[in-house]
Amino acid sequence: MGSIADNLARVRERIAEAAVRSGRTPDSVKLVGVTKTVDVERIKEAVSSGLQILGENYVQEARDKIKEVGGQVSWHFIGKLQTNKAKYAVKLFDMIQTVDSFKLATELNRRAQPLGRTIPIIIQVNLASEVSKGGVEPAECISLIKQISNLVNLQIQGLMTMPPFFYQPERARPYFAQLRELSQKIGEAQLPGVEMNELSMGMSGDFETAIEEGATLVRVGTAIFGERP
Ligand SMILES: *Cc1c(COP(=O)(O)O)cnc(C)c1O
């Protein structure tokens, strides 16, 4: 691994190439640097090299880092969110990518309301029905979105997924395509207050494939910060 600045530059280059390859502009893909287990010094190094969006999996861990790294960057929550952490999440994060139940959405909405905030959220979809992963089943996605769209302090912006792990990124492609198709279908339904502008998919091992299938947010940790302990 090179320095964080070098890694970041290389990831950006690969993002741009994948975007252009699929007839899109490089700025149509936003990089979320995944900083779970990464210490504040290294996060600051990435931020000073231009990283603007950070993704965190744990509320408690994020709270300490946000205090130190601060608000010049956007913080996305990308982990499994327990309902009892919703009250912290609405204060700390600019976007919550992993909403997958009406119960969680209701609690986020209830906690956002007294803050006068409308929280941008993304609906997590579990395409392969993996028990180890969060996400709504694709067949239930539309009805969940209809329910959540009535919650005025949340703003649905798109879909997120984490496909099964494969060593060959090509094998994840059908899942990425499936998320894009689901998002198109929901977009065509023109549900009031629902936007389908974001597709959050792709990690260190497969972000180029995800971009070729339409990703607008890629969540990359290892390729920027190195292997996690
Ligand atoms: C850890 C994590 C990532 C980043 O994974 P890498 O393989 O390190 O790039 C992306 N998305 C989610 C939801 C994660 O938990």
The ligand as an SDF file (V2000), in Angstrom:
LIG
                    3D

 15 15  0  0  0  0  0  0  0  0999 V2000
  -16.6800   -1.9280    5.6170 C   0  0  0  0  0  0  0  0  0  0  0  0
  -17.7210   -1.5450    4.6300 C   0  0  0  0  0  0  0  0  0  0  0  0
  -17.3770   -1.0630    3.3590 C   0  0  0  0  0  0  0  0  0  0  0  0
  -15.9400   -0.9370    2.8550 C   0  0  0  0  0  0  0  0  0  0  0  0
  -15.4030   -2.1630    2.5720 O   0  0  0  0  0  0  0  0  0  0  0  0
  -13.9390   -2.2810    1.8710 P   0  0  0  0  0  0  0  0  0  0  0  0
  -13.9580   -3.6360    1.3070 O   0  0  0  0  0  0  0  0  0  0  0  0
  -12.9530   -2.0920    2.9690 O   0  0  0  0  0  0  0  0  0  0  0  0
  -13.8550   -1.2200    0.8600 O   0  0  0  0  0  0  0  0  0  0  0  0
  -18.4040   -0.6770    2.5150 C   0  0  0  0  0  0  0  0  0  0  0  0
  -19.6870   -0.7740    2.8770 N   0  0  0  0  0  0  0  0  0  0  0  0
  -20.0580   -1.2090    4.0800 C   0  0  0  0  0  0  0  0  0  0  0  0
  -21.4940   -1.2880    4.4210 C   0  0  0  0  0  0  0  0  0  0  0  0
  -19.0910   -1.6320    4.9870 C   0  0  0  0  0  0  0  0  0  0  0  0
  -19.4760   -2.1190    6.1800 O   0  0  0  0  0  0  0  0  0  0  0  0
  1  2  1  0
  2  3  1  0
  2 14  2  0
  3  4  1  0
  3 10  2  0
  4  5  1  0
  5  6  1  0
  6  7  2  0
  6  8  1  0
  6  9  1  0
 10 11  1  0
 11 12  2  0
 12 13  1  0
 12 14  1  0
 14 15  1  0
M  END
$$$$
